[in-house]
Amino acid sequence: MVKIMNKRGVTILELLISISLISIIIILLLKLIFSLDNINNSKDYASQDEIERTTIIKNIESDFLEFNLTGLNIRENDDNLIISFSYGKDLIVKENSLVYNDEEYVLNSKNAKYDLCIDYSYKVLDSDYYLININIPVLIQENNNTTHDDITLTYVGLITDNIDYIDNFSCSK
């Protein structure tokens, strides 16, 4: 014997199941939308950080040329690193920012920070020229897997009797 179902409407159970499924789908879509928004914000911060890095590199290297860099000193101080240039300006490296010429360049990207253990080298290229290279690594989640985010300052100078550079620098870490 075949039982004929009631064709007059939906049961409360069917209605509850439908509402539950629709709620789950809406929650998943909202999570996706917020996730995409966070990714977009991260890219905005990364772009802004790239602009800030380019600006500070341009400003410092312009000063190297304008004021004729003839020496530098690097020292650690509490929670930052200070690079003093011969022309009287300092570059202060903090975990989340760089300060140069009284301007602060803040690192906005999530999980990114400057490594206070910089790479510094002074190399004599030939009898007339030397090369200074300062690299300030950017750590993403405590790692530095790529160098494209790093601050790299380079200067090629003429060897004279009045240059005063440190030969090397090692951080205390």
C-alpha positions in Angstrom: 0.0 0.0 0.0 1.4 3.4 -1.0 1.0 6.3 1.4 0.2 9.6 -0.3 2.0 12.6 1.2 0.3 15.7 2.2 0.7 18.2 -0.7 -0.6 21.2 1.1 2.7 22.8 2.3 6.0 22.5 3.9 6.7 21.0 7.3 8.5 22.9 10.0 11.4 20.4 9.8 11.8 21.2 6.0 11.7 24.9 6.8 14.3 24.6 9.5 16.6 22.6 7.3 16.3 25.2 4.5 17.0 28.1 6.8 20.0 26.3 8.2 21.5 25.6 4.8 21.0 29.1 3.6 22.6 30.4 6.9 25.7 28.2 6.3 26.0 29.4 2.8 25.7 33.1 3.8 28.3 32.6 6.6 30.7 31.0 4.2 30.2 33.9 1.7 30.8 36.5 4.3 34.0 34.8 5.5 35.2 34.8 1.9 34.4 38.5 1.4 36.2 39.4 4.6 39.2 37.3 3.7 39.4 38.9 0.3 39.2 42.3 1.9 42.1 41.5 4.3 44.2 40.3 1.3 43.5 43.5 -0.5 44.5 45.5 2.6 47.7 43.5 2.9 48.6 44.4 -0.7 47.8 48.0 0.0 50.2 48.0 3.0 52.8 46.2 1.0 52.5 48.8 -1.8 52.7 51.6 0.7 55.8 50.0 2.3 57.4 49.7 -1.1 56.8 53.4 -1.7 58.2 54.3 1.7 61.4 52.1 1.1 62.0 53.7 -2.3 61.6 57.2 -0.8 64.0 56.6 2.0 66.6 55.0 -0.2 66.4 57.9 -2.7 66.7 60.5 0.2 69.7 58.8 1.8 71.6 58.1 -1.4 70.9 61.7 -2.6 72.4 62.9 0.6 75.4 60.6 0.1 76.1 62.4 -3.2 75.1 65.9 -2.1 77.1 65.9 1.1 80.0 63.7 -0.1 79.9 60.7 2.3 83.3 60.3 3.8 82.6 58.0 6.7 80.1 56.4 9.0 79.7 54.7 12.3 77.2 52.0 13.4 76.1 51.5 17.0 73.4 49.6 18.8 71.3 51.5 21.3 68.6 49.8 23.4 66.0 48.6 20.9 67.4 50.3 17.8 70.4 50.6 15.6 72.0 54.0 14.7 74.0 54.6 11.6 75.7 58.0 11.8 76.9 59.4 8.5 79.9 61.8 8.2 77.7 64.7 7.1 75.9 64.9 10.4 72.7 62.9 9.8 71.6 59.6 11.4 69.6 56.7 10.2 67.8 55.1 13.1 66.6 51.5 12.5 63.8 50.5 14.8 61.9 47.2 14.6 58.9 48.8 12.9 60.3 52.0 11.3 63.3 53.9 10.0 64.0 57.5 11.1 66.1 59.7 8.8 66.4 63.5 8.8 63.6 63.7 11.4 61.2 61.8 9.2 59.8 58.4 10.2 59.1 55.7 7.6 56.8 53.2 9.3 56.6 49.6 8.1 52.8 48.9 7.8 52.7 45.3 6.5 51.3 42.7 8.8 54.0 40.4 10.4 56.8 42.5 8.9 59.7 44.2 10.8 63.2 45.4 10.2 66.0 43.2 11.4 68.4 45.2 13.6 71.2 42.9 12.5 72.2 44.6 9.3 74.7 43.6 6.7 77.5 46.1 6.1 80.5 46.0 3.9 83.4 48.3 2.9 85.3 47.1 -0.1 88.2 48.7 -2.0 87.4 48.4 -5.7 90.8 49.5 -7.0 93.4 52.1 -6.0 91.0 55.0 -6.5 87.5 53.8 -5.5 85.7 52.0 -2.7 82.2 50.6 -2.3 80.0 50.9 0.8 77.0 48.6 1.0 74.5 48.7 3.8 71.6 46.2 3.8 68.7 46.4 6.3 66.7 43.2 6.0 63.0 43.1 6.3 61.7 40.1 8.2 58.3 38.6 7.2 57.1 36.3 10.0 60.6 36.3 11.5 62.2 35.2 8.2 64.1 36.9 5.4 63.4 34.7 2.4 63.7 37.4 -0.2 65.8 40.5 -0.5 63.4 42.6 -2.6 61.8 44.1 0.6 65.2 45.0 2.1 66.6 48.5 2.3 69.9 48.5 0.4 72.1 51.6 0.4 75.1 51.7 -1.9 77.8 54.3 -2.3 80.9 54.3 -4.5 83.4 56.9 -3.4 86.9 58.2 -4.3 89.6 57.1 -1.9 91.2 60.0 -0.2 93.2 60.5 3.0 90.2 61.8 4.9 87.8 58.9 4.7 86.7 57.3 8.0 84.7 54.0 7.6 84.5 51.0 9.8 85.8 47.9 8.1 83.0 45.7 9.3 80.1 45.5 11.7 78.7 42.5 13.6 75.5 42.8 15.6 75.3 41.5 19.1 72.5 38.9 18.4 
